[in-house]
Amino acid sequence: MTAVPSFKQKINDKEIRRADAMKIRYEDIHVEPGFNLRASLDLLEGEALEAAKEDDESLFRHIMAGGQYPALEVRPRADGGVWLVDGHRRHAAIGRADKAGAPLRDKTGELMVRIEAFDGNDADRTLRILSSARGRHLHPLEQAFGYQRLSRFGWDNARIAEANRVSPQWVGKMLLLAGANSDVHRLVFAGKAAASVAAEAVRMHGEQAGAFLAGELEKAAVGGKTKVTSSSVRSKAPPRKAVTAFVSRVGSFVTSLGPGTITALTTSESDFPVTVSSLALRELLAAHAELGVATAPQSPSEGS
C-alpha cells in the first residue's frame, strides 16, 4: 500500500505552493467517490430544485466576477494531489467558471486554488461536511445520510446528536429515514413529504412506506395539496367521549358475565364456550364501531 505523503512533503516536492497560503493546481484536487453527502440535482424537484440551482448559479456568478471564496479543505492523496474534504460546491463552481473563460489562471496558465489542510479521520471528515455546508445548507435527508455514516463508524445516537446540536430522538428518526427504500427518498428529495413525515411513515409501515406515502400524496392532490402532511401519518387520537363510552361498555360486558364465568376464564387456559348477554355484547360492538368511526382518517374533501 502506498504511503500517504504529508502536506510538508507535498510542499517540498512543489506539488503544493505556499506563499501566504497553500495553493495547489485545480487538476490535482480530486473528489472522492461516494464521500460528498450532497444529492444530485436530478433527485430534487420543485422549490428544493429551484433553490439549489439558484444557490449554485449565484456562487458561479460570484467566482466569474472575481469574487473571493474560502479555501477548500483537503487531505493528502497517496497517488498524487489531494482529496477534497469540504468545498465541493466551490470546487465545481471554480471548474465551471474556468471553462466559461473566467480569468482564474496565472501567467503560466495554471489554475491555482487556495487550500487548507484537514486533520482528522473518516468520522471527522463526515462531521466536517455536516457542520459546514457553507452557502447552501444540507437537505435533511442529506444530513440523515451523514448520521448514518457516523453510525456505521460506531457512533451512538447521543454522540451524533451532541456533535450536530440536535436531539438523540431526531437522530433516531433520521437514521430510520436514511435506511428507507429509494422510493421514500425520492419523495422527500422531491419535496412531496417532509423528512419527519417520511420517517414516521417508515416507522409505521416499514417496507411499504413508499407505497403508503404515494397513496397519501394522491389523496392530497385531490384536495389541491402538493405534499403529504403530518396529519396523514399521525395516528388520530379518539375523542374522549368515544373512549369513555367504550370503556363503560367493556365494564358492563364484563359485569354481565358473572363472577363464576370470570373466575373460570381467569383460572383456566383451556378453550370452552361461554354464555354472554346479547344486549351487553351488542352495546360493546356498537361502542367499538363508534370508536372506529371516530379514529378513521379523513378524506381530503373532509379536511380543512
N, C-alpha and C positions, 0 to 999 in steps of 0.2 A: 504493500500500500504506500502510495506517495505521501511523504510528509508534507504537512501544510506549512508553507513558509509564513514567517511573521511579517507584520507591516514594515518593521525596520529593515528586514531583508529585501522586501519589495522596493523600498526606497533606495537601498544601496544598489539594487540591480537596475535602478532607474525606470522600473515599471510604474512606480508611483512618484510623482514630482511633489516636492514640498518647498514652498516659499513661506508665505504667511499661513497657508493651509495646504492640506494634502489634496492633490488632484490626480486623476487617472484618465486615460483615454476612454471615451464613451464606449468604444467597441470592446474594452476589457471589463466592462461591467456586465455580469451575467445574471439572468433571472432564473432562480432555482425552480424547476418544475414542481408544481403542487404545493409550493410554500405560501404564496400570497393567498390571503383569505378572501380577497375581493372576487365577487362573482362576475362572470362575463356579462356585458350589457345585453347580450342576446337573451338572457334569462329574465330581464326586467321588462315591465310594461307600464303604461300609463304614467302617472305622476312620478313614480320612482325612476323610470327610464328617462323622462324629460329632465328631472333634476340632476341625474348623474351625467347626462350629456352636456348640460349647461355648465356644470362644475368643471368637467374636463375641457370644454371649449374655452372657459374663462382662464384656466391655467395655461392652455396653449397660447391664447392671445397675449397673456402676460409675458410669457417667455419670448414670443415673437417680437414684442415691443422692447425687449432688452431688460425686462424686469428681473429682479433678483429672487432667488429661491433658496430655501435651506439646503445645506449639504446632504447628500444621500448617505445613509448609514450602511456600511458594508462590512464583510468579514473576508479574510483571505481565502482564496481558492487554490487547491493543490495543483490543479492543471493550468495555472496561469490566470491572471486577473483576480477579480473579487466577485463574491456572491452579494447580491443586493438583499439587504435586510429590511430597511424602511425607506420608502420613497418610490414605490412602484408607479404611481400616477405621474410624479415628476419625471421619472426616467422615461416613461412613454411619451410625455409631452415634449421633452428635450429632443428625442429622436424624431418626433413628428415635425417639430419646428425646424430641425436641421434639414430634413427632406424638403420642407417648404421654402428653404432659402434664407432662413434667419442667419445673420452674421455671427455665428457662435464659434466658428473655428479660428484658431490663431494664424500667425503668418506662415507657419509650416504646414498648415492645412489640418492640424489636429484639433479635435473637439475634446477639450479637457474639462472634466467635471469635478467640482469640489466634493470631497467625500470625508466622512468621519468614521473612525474605527469603532466597530461594535464589539463589545467584550461580553460574552455570555454563552450559555449552552442553548440547546434546541428549545427548551421550555422558555428560556429568557427571550429568545428571538420571537416566539409566538406571542408572548406577553407584550413585547415591544409593539407589534402590529396592533394588538388590541388597544393599547394605551395611547397610540399615536394617531394614526388616520388623520393627518393634517389636511385641512381644506374640506374634504368630504368624509363625514363620519361613516363608519361601517354600518351596513344594514344589520338589523337584529339577527337575521339568520346567518350572516357572515360572522357575527360575534359568537353565535351558537357553535359554529364550526371551530372557532378558536377555543372555546371552552372544551369542546370535545377533544381537541388535540391535547390540551393541557391535562384532561382527564386520562388520556392514554399514556401520558408521561408519568402517571401515578399521583396526580394532584387530586385531593378530595374536594367536594363542593365548597366547604368552608374556606379552604385556601384559595380556590379560584375566585370566590366571592370577595374575599378580603383584597386580593390583588387588583380586582376590577371595580371595587367600590359598589358592589351590588349585593343583594341578599342571597344566602345559600338556596332559598326557595326558588329564586329567579334562575339561578344556575341550573338547578334540577329541572325546571321547566324547559330551559333552552337545550339541555342535554337530551331531553326527550324529543324535542323538535329536530335536533341535529341528526338523530338516529332514525327519523321518519323516512318513509319512502319518497322517491323523487317527485311523485305527483303532488304530494303535500308541499314540498319545497317550491315547485313551480307556481303553485297558487300563492304562496307567501311572497316570493320574489315579484310576482305579477301584481301584488297589491290587492289580491282578491280576498285575503284573510290576514289579519294581524298575526304576528308571531305568537302572542299569548293565546289567541283564539285557536290557532292551529295546534299549539302544544296541548291545549285542553282536549281538542278533538282526538289527538293521538292517545292521550291518557284514557279517554273513554272508549275509543273504537279501534285502537291498535292498527293492525294492517289495513283495516277498512276505513281509516281516517280520510284518505284522499277521496274515496267514493262518497263518504258522508259529506265532506265539505263541498264537493262538486254538486251534490244534490241540494244542499242548503243554498248554494250560490244560484242555482236555477230558481229556487223559491224566492230568493231575494230579488232576482231580476224581474219577476212577476210584479213585485211591489215597487219597482222603479229604483231599486238599490243596486249598487255595483260591487258590494263585498259582503262577506259573511260576518255577522256581528257576534258579540259575546252571548247575546240572548239566544242565539241558535244552538249553542253548545252547552250553555249553563243549564243544569237541572232546575226545573221550575219548582219552587217551594210550594207545597199545598197550602191553601188558605187555612187559618186556624179553625174556622167554623167546620170545614170538612174533616179536618183531623179529629176535632173534638167529637163530632158525630160518629166517626168510625171507631174511635176508642170506646165510646159509650156502647155501641152495638156489639163490639167484641166482648165487653163486660157482660152485657145482657145474654149473649150467646153462651158464654162460659157458665153463667149462673143457671141457665136453663138445663144444662147437662146434669146437674145434681151432684151432691158430694160423693156418692158411690161411684158414679162414672168417672168423675175427675180423679178419684183415688186410684181406680183401676188403670186409667190412662197414664198416670204419673209413676206407677209402680211396676208396670209391665212393659216389656219390649216386643211382645208378640202382636200380631195383627188380628183384630177381632171387630165385628160390627158394633156400632154404637147407635142407639136411638136418639134423635135430636128433635127439638121443637121446630116444626116447619116455619112457624112465624118468626122465631129468633133467627133462623137461617136466612129467610127472605130479607129480613131487615139488615142482616150483616152483608148480604150480597148487594143490596141496594146502596148501602153506605160505601162499599168497595167501588161500585160503579161511579158514584158521585165523586169519590176521591180521584178516580182515573180521569174523569172529565175535567176536574179542576187542575190536574197536573199535565194535561195534554198540551203539546206545543201549539202555538197559534199559527194559523196560515198567514202568509204575507198580507192578505187583504184585511185580516183582522187586526194586524199590528198597527201601531201608530205611524 
